[in-house]
């Protein structure tokens, strides 16, 4: 059995993001499945899985994945909460989205996630 170096893991994550950007969701899913096995403790892999589902317009699947898997492993991840809010907005579930986005927007540990979440908060 072999292991991935941190540099190799980062490179694979970047390749997965490029695949998502080119709508090659099956390729991204394969790469992310490998990264899950070697880096199950990295929230970045879970976030990229969420991005892949949202980019593939699978909004309910994104919410389900984030709730059932990702947030169970990374309950404090403001970025996962922001992505959940994004998916809920696309599902027209504004109240639920605002609740999770407001929570993510209060994050002091992840300013990028807080900004993303606050930018998505819906008035009224």
KENU-954245 format. One record per residue (C-alpha): residue number from 0; residue in one letter; chain; x negated, y, z negated. Coordinates in nm, 3 decimals. Layout:
<sites>
[site NUM,"A","A",[X,Y,Z]];
...
</sites>
This chain:
<sites>
[site 0,"X","A",[0.000,0.000,0.000]];
[site 1,"X","A",[-0.121,0.350,0.066]];
[site 2,"X","A",[-0.040,0.693,-0.067]];
[site 3,"X","A",[0.006,1.031,0.093]];
[site 4,"X","A",[-0.224,1.314,-0.005]];
[site 5,"X","A",[-0.054,1.641,-0.100]];
[site 6,"X","A",[-0.174,1.791,0.230]];
[site 7,"X","A",[-0.025,1.503,0.430]];
[site 8,"X","A",[0.304,1.537,0.243]];
[site 9,"X","A",[0.317,1.912,0.316]];
[site 10,"X","A",[0.242,1.847,0.682]];
[site 11,"X","A",[0.517,1.587,0.707]];
[site 12,"X","A",[0.761,1.825,0.539]];
[site 13,"X","A",[0.671,2.094,0.795]];
[site 14,"X","A",[0.719,1.845,1.077]];
[site 15,"X","A",[1.060,1.752,0.936]];
[site 16,"X","A",[1.156,2.121,0.928]];
[site 17,"X","A",[1.043,2.161,1.289]];
[site 18,"X","A",[1.253,1.859,1.387]];
[site 19,"X","A",[1.555,2.013,1.213]];
[site 20,"X","A",[1.492,2.339,1.400]];
[site 21,"X","A",[1.501,2.147,1.727]];
[site 22,"X","A",[1.820,1.961,1.629]];
[site 23,"X","A",[1.632,1.632,1.603]];
[site 24,"X","A",[1.813,1.529,1.289]];
[site 25,"X","A",[1.747,1.156,1.321]];
[site 26,"X","A",[1.372,1.219,1.342]];
[site 27,"X","A",[1.387,1.453,1.044]];
[site 28,"X","A",[1.584,1.193,0.846]];
[site 29,"X","A",[1.316,0.929,0.910]];
[site 30,"X","A",[1.038,1.160,0.797]];
[site 31,"X","A",[1.232,1.268,0.489]];
[site 32,"X","A",[1.307,0.904,0.399]];
[site 33,"X","A",[0.932,0.835,0.394]];
[site 34,"X","A",[0.865,1.146,0.187]];
[site 35,"X","A",[1.139,1.043,-0.059]];
[site 36,"X","A",[0.953,0.719,-0.124]];
[site 37,"X","A",[0.617,0.886,-0.176]];
[site 38,"X","A",[0.727,1.213,-0.337]];
[site 39,"X","A",[1.055,1.146,-0.522]];
[site 40,"X","A",[0.962,1.412,-0.778]];
[site 41,"X","A",[0.948,1.700,-0.528]];
[site 42,"X","A",[1.255,1.919,-0.504]];
[site 43,"X","A",[1.131,2.046,-0.165]];
[site 44,"X","A",[1.214,1.710,-0.010]];
[site 45,"X","A",[1.568,1.720,-0.152]];
[site 46,"X","A",[1.609,2.079,-0.033]];
[site 47,"X","A",[1.497,1.982,0.316]];
[site 48,"X","A",[1.748,1.696,0.317]];
[site 49,"X","A",[2.018,1.949,0.229]];
[site 50,"X","A",[1.900,2.183,0.506]];
[site 51,"X","A",[1.913,1.896,0.755]];
[site 52,"X","A",[2.273,1.813,0.665]];
[site 53,"X","A",[2.381,2.177,0.678]];
[site 54,"X","A",[2.201,2.230,1.009]];
[site 55,"X","A",[2.375,1.923,1.150]];
[site 56,"X","A",[2.708,2.087,1.048]];
[site 57,"X","A",[2.772,1.808,0.797]];
[site 58,"X","A",[2.882,2.043,0.522]];
[site 59,"X","A",[3.078,1.795,0.309]];
[site 60,"X","A",[2.793,1.545,0.336]];
[site 61,"X","A",[2.556,1.819,0.218]];
[site 62,"X","A",[2.773,1.894,-0.086]];
[site 63,"X","A",[2.805,1.522,-0.162]];
[site 64,"X","A",[2.428,1.466,-0.131]];
[site 65,"X","A",[2.344,1.767,-0.345]];
[site 66,"X","A",[2.594,1.667,-0.616]];
[site 67,"X","A",[2.538,1.293,-0.620]];
[site 68,"X","A",[2.162,1.278,-0.572]];
[site 69,"X","A",[1.966,1.600,-0.554]];
[site 70,"X","A",[2.102,1.792,-0.853]];
[site 71,"X","A",[2.090,1.479,-1.066]];
[site 72,"X","A",[1.713,1.471,-1.013]];
[site 73,"X","A",[1.658,1.847,-1.007]];
[site 74,"X","A",[1.939,1.999,-1.217]];
[site 75,"X","A",[1.764,2.335,-1.254]];
[site 76,"X","A",[1.695,2.384,-0.881]];
[site 77,"X","A",[1.837,2.721,-0.784]];
[site 78,"X","A",[1.759,2.650,-0.418]];
[site 79,"X","A",[1.970,2.334,-0.418]];
[site 80,"X","A",[2.253,2.532,-0.579]];
[site 81,"X","A",[2.217,2.801,-0.312]];
[site 82,"X","A",[2.238,2.537,-0.039]];
[site 83,"X","A",[2.541,2.384,-0.206]];
[site 84,"X","A",[2.704,2.728,-0.210]];
[site 85,"X","A",[2.620,2.771,0.157]];
[site 86,"X","A",[2.785,2.441,0.246]];
[site 87,"X","A",[3.090,2.521,0.034]];
[site 88,"X","A",[3.128,2.855,0.212]];
[site 89,"X","A",[3.124,2.674,0.547]];
[site 90,"X","A",[3.397,2.447,0.409]];
[site 91,"X","A",[3.603,2.757,0.320]];
[site 92,"X","A",[3.583,2.677,-0.051]];
[site 93,"X","A",[3.503,3.033,-0.154]];
[site 94,"X","A",[3.576,3.011,-0.527]];
[site 95,"X","A",[3.361,2.701,-0.574]];
[site 96,"X","A",[3.088,2.855,-0.360]];
[site 97,"X","A",[3.085,3.178,-0.559]];
[site 98,"X","A",[3.058,2.988,-0.885]];
[site 99,"X","A",[2.749,2.794,-0.782]];
[site 100,"X","A",[2.599,3.091,-0.594]];
[site 101,"X","A",[2.636,3.315,-0.899]];
[site 102,"X","A",[2.453,3.056,-1.107]];
[site 103,"X","A",[2.171,3.032,-0.852]];
[site 104,"X","A",[2.154,3.412,-0.819]];
[site 105,"X","A",[2.068,3.438,-1.189]];
[site 106,"X","A",[1.755,3.225,-1.145]];
[site 107,"X","A",[1.439,3.389,-1.270]];
[site 108,"X","A",[1.218,3.090,-1.183]];
[site 109,"X","A",[1.294,3.102,-0.809]];
[site 110,"X","A",[1.335,3.458,-0.680]];
[site 111,"X","A",[1.376,3.341,-0.319]];
[site 112,"X","A",[1.668,3.116,-0.414]];
[site 113,"X","A",[1.819,3.390,-0.629]];
[site 114,"X","A",[1.803,3.635,-0.336]];
[site 115,"X","A",[1.949,3.383,-0.092]];
[site 116,"X","A",[2.233,3.304,-0.331]];
[site 117,"X","A",[2.310,3.667,-0.412]];
[site 118,"X","A",[2.316,3.753,-0.041]];
[site 119,"X","A",[2.581,3.484,0.015]];
[site 120,"X","A",[2.813,3.583,-0.272]];
[site 121,"X","A",[3.154,3.671,-0.130]];
[site 122,"X","A",[3.347,3.966,-0.267]];
[site 123,"X","A",[3.716,3.945,-0.349]];
</sites>
